[in-house]
Amino acid sequence: MTDQYLYLIHEPDWDSDAFLAGGGGVPGGDPENNFPAHKAFQEAVVELGARIVGGVALQNARHGGRVTPGAGDRALDDAVYSDGPYPDTTEVVSGYYVVETDDEALARRIAALVPTGGHIEWRKVFPIS
């Protein structure tokens, strides 16, 4: 059975807006050459015999927030929202990958290859289908 692993990229927040300015990706750069470390990671995963099945970069935390839902049928009415970024954290989840492999040891090795300015958390995905 092939398992899936989620790799959460924890690092200091980044200025995603600078990458989006003018639709050109890296300021002054070619969008095809954005995030070269991630391109190299993606190629390494394939060379190791695993397969990336999902992944995204998340925009700066100011474009999201946090919610504590209310109880029961008051989930929306009593929800407590707060905006990001959060002063009590120095790192955020800036993106993730989902990788398929049938080798748990390989999944661990792949975690060390994910580009980050912080740390990677990896978890085996619970099969729900």
Summary of the structure (lengths in Angstrom):
residues: 129
radius of gyration: 17.4
end to end distance: 13.3
largest distance: 49.9
contacts: 312
relative contact order: 0.32
helix: 30%
strand: 31%
